C-alpha cells in the first residue's frame, strides 16, 4: 500500500505534464481524457501484448456469409448512411510524401478519383445523396482537399456536411519516464494515434452529433487504399433490420495474409470473470507475443482475417463515447528518436467490436479487400487482372469474382520505393495466367511480357549497378521457370 501511494504522485505528475502539452496543442477534452487513460494503463503495466491463453477460436454461429444475405428490398436504406474513408496515410514505406490515395492506380486515375466516382454512381442509382467523409491527417489534408473531385464530394448533401474531419495527434513518450518528448523537433514530438482515433475524432469534430441530428444512423468505414470496399446495400439493410450495433467484415486467408489481424473469442473478457468465454476481440500482429507467431499464422485454426471494413451504429457509438465505455486495447509501437527509446500509444478501430455486444462478423469475398500496402500490391492492381467499370467505377478482377486466388507477387528491396518501382517497371507484365512472380535483383521490365504459372527472375545486379534489361532475353512469354539474366546493363534510349 505504501508503495502504491508513493507511485500515485508520480503518475499524477506525468499526466499533468501531458495535460499541459495537449492543451497547448489545442487538443479536445475528449482526446485528452482518452490519452491520459492510456498513460495510466501503460504506467500500470500494460504492454500492448495479449495473453495467448485468452485466445479462443470463433464459433460457427459467430459469423454469417454475405452470400446468404437477402437481396435489398429498397434503396431508401441509403438515407441512413454515411461513408467514411480513412485517408491519413502517407505511404512512406513506398517512398511517398503525400496521401497514398492520390497515387495513380488505374490508367492515371488515383484511388481518390475512383472512390469519388463510385460514390457518385451510388448516389445516382439510389437517388439519395448520402454524406461521405474523409478522415485526413495533418500530413494529408492539404493535398487531398485540393483535389477537384474532393471539393465537390458533399456539395449536394443535406445538412451542410463538410468533406473531411481531422485525425488527432498525440504525444510520443519516452519509454523510461512516460513523459512527452523534449529537445526534439516539433514534428518528432507528435504521432498519429492509430485509426482507432476515428471515433474520438468524429466526436470532437462535432460531426457525430451533426450526423445523428440529420437522421444518419449507420457509418460504413474503410481504408482509403481499399477500392473493393463499396457500400453494399445487402449489408446495410441487414444491419438496419436486425438493429445491430456493429459488423466487422472478414475474408478467407491465403498464405500472403498470415500477418493480417484476426477476430477471436476472448476467454475472460475485459469485464467478465476468468474462464468465461465472452467478447469477440481483434488481435493484431503488433499485439502478439513472439513465441506464438506461428500459431497466429495457422490458416487452419484462423481461416479468416479482418479487412477493416466496418459498419457502426452511430447512436450506440455516441453512447459508449459519452460514458467512456469505448475501451480499446492498446497497441504500443516502439521506436527510436535521437537514440532514445520512445513509445507511440495507438489503437485499431476494428478492436471496438469488443465494446458492442450486439455485433456480427460477416464473411465477404476477396473482392471487397483490394489494398495497396506495398509496390508488390501496386504491381498486382495495375496489371491486366483488374478492370474499372466505366459506368459504376467498380474496380474488380474476374479472377476474384470466380473465387480464385490472386497471384503471389514478391519483389525484393530494389522495388520497395515508388520511384524505383516505376523506373524498373515501365511495362507491367500480363498476369492473367500467372500464379507467382518473384524478382530478385535489379531487372528492368522494358517490354510487355506474359507470365504463365510460377516465374522467377534473378539478376546479380548490386545496389550501385544499373539494372539488367529484360529485352536481352529476346522473349515475351515466360512459363514455370527460373530466368537468370546476365549483367548486360539496361540502356535507356529515351
VENCOR-V772619 format. One line per field, one symbol per residue. ss: DSSP state (H for helix, E for strand, - for the rest). phi: phi as a letter, one per 40 degrees, with the letter a starting at -180 (. if undefined). Layout:
ss->???
phi->???
This chain:
ss->-HHHHHHHHHHHHHHHHHHHHHHH----HHHHHHHHHHHHHHH--------HHHEE---HHHEEEHHH------HHHHHHEEEEEEE----HHH-----HHH-EEE--EEHHHHHHHHHHHHHHHH-----EEEEE----HHHHH--HHHH------------EEE--EEE-EE-----E-----HHHHEEE--HHHHHHHHHH--HHHHHHH----EEEEEE---------HHHHHHHHH----EEEEEEE--HHH----EEEEEE---------EEEEEEE-HHH--HHHHHHH-------EEEEEEEEEEHHHHHHHHH--------EEEEEEE--EEEEEEE--HHHHHHH---EEEEE--HHH------HHHHHHHH---EEE------EEEHHHH------EEEE-HHH--HHHHHHH-----EEEEEEEEEEE--EE-----EEEEEEEEEE--------EEHHHH---EEEEEEEEE---E-----
phi->.ccccccdccccccccccdcdccccgccccccdcccccdccccchcbgbccdcccbccccccbbbdcccccccaccdcccbbbbbcbcccgccbgcbaddccccbafgccdcccdccccdccccccgbcccbbbccbdcbccccccccccdbdbcbccgfcccabbccbbccbcccbgcccbfbcdcccbaccgcccdcccccccgccccccccgcbbbbbacccbccccdbccccccdcccgcbabbcbaccbccbccccbcacccgcdbbcdgccbccbbbcdccccdcbcccccccccbcbbcbgbbbbcccccdcccccfccbcdcbcccabbfgbcbbbcbbbccccdccbdcbbbbcbccccbbcbbaccccdccccccbabccccgccabcdcccgcccccbbbcdcbccddcdcccbcbcccbdbcbabbbbgcbcccacbbbbgbbbbbbcccdccccccccccgbbbbbfabbcbcccdcbccc
